Amino acid sequence: MSYEREYTNKLVSAEKAVHCVKSGDKVDYGFLTVSRSLVTMLWQKGIRN
């Protein structure tokens, strides 16, 4: 399997991604590479690092 296909297969929406994060988890989302909707959803869920 090519890395492009593997990468594409691992992509999920912000809605699905935020459900994987639990209270107390540390989220490192890089600099200028993160979806704004993901950050908003994390804040709404109460995950603030």
N, C-alpha and C positions, 0 to 999 in steps of 0.2 A: 504494500500500500504506500502510495506517495505521501509525503508530509502534507501536501496541500489537502488531500482527501481526508487524512487523519485530523487535521486542524478543522476542516469544515464539519466533520462528523462530531466534533466536540463542542461546537458553538451552540449556545443556548440563549434564550431571551433573558432580559433583565429580570422578568417576573419569575422565571424558573431558577435563575442563579441566586436570587435573594432568599429563596426557600432553603437553600443549602447552608446558609449562614445561621449559626445559633448564637444565643447570648454568650458573651465571653470570648467568642472567636475573634482573632485578629485578622483584619482584612488589609492587605497591601495591594493597592490598585494602581500603582505607578504614577507617573507624572504625565498629564495630558494624553493618556492612553485609555482612559476609562469612560464608559458610557455615562452621560449625565443622568440618564434615567435610573441606572443602577445605583448611583450615589444617593439619589433622591429616595429610592425605595429602601435603601439601607437606613437612612435617617428616619424614614417613617416607621420602620420596624424597631427603631431604638438602638441600632448598632452605630456607635460613634466612637471612633478611635482617634 
